[in-house]
Amino acid sequence: MKIVLYVNSFLPAIGGREIVVYYLARALKERGHDVRVVGSAGWWKHRKLKYEFPVHRYPVLKGRFSSTVRFLQLLFDVVVYGADVINAHATYPSGYHAGKLKRIMKIPVVVTPHGGDILAVPEIGYGDRLDPEINKKIEDSLRTADRVTAISNTIRDAAIRVVGDTEKVTVVPNGIDDRRLALRSPVDVHGWLGIPARSRLIMTVGNYHPCKGQENIIRAMKKVCEIEPDAVLVIVGRNTDALKPLIQKLGLDEKIVLTGRIEFPSQGFQAPMEKEKGATDWLAAIYQQAGIYVSAGINDGAEGLSLAVLDAMGAGLAVVGSNISGNKDVIADNVSGLLVRPNDVDSLAQAITKLLGDDGLRLRLGGKAREHARKYFWGNIAKQYEAVYRSVCQSE
């Protein structure tokens, strides 16, 4: 099949959606499909970046005609290069523009929401649907699509409430790069992070947003360090400098490391300071050498399905997760991880301390997590997307 993965953002921009599209494109190509990524920005800035599949970037314009231009760019790309199916990643703007094209060209469209484009947390102003005008376009996108794929059960339920058709929505979770996590890196993560070799690593990954509960993890660390003084929390992600005032207020400067963004090791792109061949994948190395992963989203609207949680499970980490959508879809409490009440600092601290104090439990949960993670290898996930694509193409 000739498959278009339609996006408004792609690598080297880093977020869960960008990484999902990268791995999906690579896995679909390995399965013999003609796949390309279309619509991302950086047509000039990133023109020299090469991937295992074509990436068609276009200029981004601002102002009243920006939406029209974006639609015309997609129309141009499909007319020139063809498409059997378009998989738009995000309900808006990508799904909305793909839906407009479907009305003209009758090309099947699959829309894949990723979280904030369909879920919302009104208390903290999180979610695109809080904007009435955008919400209309999101609902139009979902209703126009031939099929909606949901990365978690909560996203499935949100989509069904809009489209009113359970048959139209299919759960297809995010995936794990088993090749990336399979080989243990020999590098000195503790030295790279600037922490003592005896430190016991706890980690969390995610660009800063209050909905992710990173403040709660920091507050929990205050309690954890009173019992386990060698515990160190590593927070990976963009804009996490916003957490520094809280860290300083709690006196945790020596116990929490903010790495900022760690570049994604895709073909054709590495961090500027690591251009040499074989540059270290530091994020994978941290996964491999940590002992515990924490995902503390504050409620069901906070996460779709965290790629970082899946990566942690694939690396064999014991995961402590708040009992919310996404987490509870993949973590069986006390079997492949520990689920705690969301927005509960004491429960979070108790679970982390429990794992640090019981090596047998931590290793058992990590081993079960790794076993469960196999079903999420990208080769298996690509087969599920492929089945959806074939279904919508046959029904046209």
C-alpha positions, 0 to 999 in steps of 0.5 A: 500500500501507498501510505501517507502519515500526515502530521504537523510536527516531526523529528527532530521536534521531540514528543510522543507523537513525533516518535510514534510516527517515526517508528510506525513509518519505519515498521511499515516500510519494513513490512513492504509498504510505500510509506512517507511522512507528510506535512511537517515543518522545517522544509528548509531548516531540516532539508538535509536530514535523511530518514529510512523513508521519505519526509515531505516538509512544507513551509509553515505560514501564519495568519488567516490563510495558514489553514488553507495553505496547509490543506493545499500542501496536502492536496499537492502532495497526494496528487503528485505522489499518490496515496491509498490511505492517509493516517492523520496523527492528531485530530486537529489540525492534521485530521481536520485537513485530511477530512477535507481532502477525503471529501474531494478525492475519496481517499480513505482517512484514518485519524489517530488522536494522541491525548491532548487533541481529544482529552481535556483537563479543564482545571488546568486548562489542558486540552485542545477541546477547551477551545470551542472553535477547535473542538468543532474541527476536532469533532468534524475530523473524527466524524469524517474519518473512515476509522479512528485508532485509539492508543488507550481505552480512555481515548477510545471512549472519548472518540466513541462519544463523538462518533457514536459508533463503536465499530468505527473506533479501534484500539491500537496502542503505541509501541516499543523499539525492542532493538533500542532497548535490547542491548545494555549500554556500557556507558557510565550514566552516573558519571554523565549525570554527575551523581555518585556511583552509589546513587539509586536511579529513579526516572521519569520522562516527559516534557513539562506540563502540570498534568503530568504530575512532575511536581508530585514526584518531586514532593514524593522524593522529599519523603523517599530520600528521608528513608533512602538517602542514595535515591536520585530522581532523573527528570528528562524532558523539555521545559523542566526548568520550571521545576527548579523553584520547587526543587530548591524550596524542598532542598533537593538540588543534590537529589534531582537531576534535570537533563532537559531534552535528550535528542532522539537517536533517529537516522540522520539526526543526532545532537549537535555535540554528538555528531561522531559515528556511534554517538551514545543513546543516553536516554536508552542508557538511563532506562537500562541503568535505572531501577524504577520508573514513575508516571504520575499523571494527575487524572484520566485526561492527563495521558493517552498512552505514555511511550515512556512507560512502554519503554520503561517496561521494555527495559525491565523497569519496575513502574510506579504509575498513577491509576489513570488512563494509559497507565492502567491499560498496560500495568497490572497492579502488583504484577507488572508494576504498582498503581497508586491513587492519582494526585496522592504524594504519600501513596507515590512516596510509599510505592517508590520506597517499597520498591527501593527496599525490596529488591526481589519485588522490584526485580519481579515486577520489572521482569513481568513488565518486560514480558508484557511489553513484548506485545507492544514491539513495533512490528506487532503494532504495525500489523494492527495499523496495517489491518485497519488500513486494509479494512478502510481501503476495501470498504471504499 
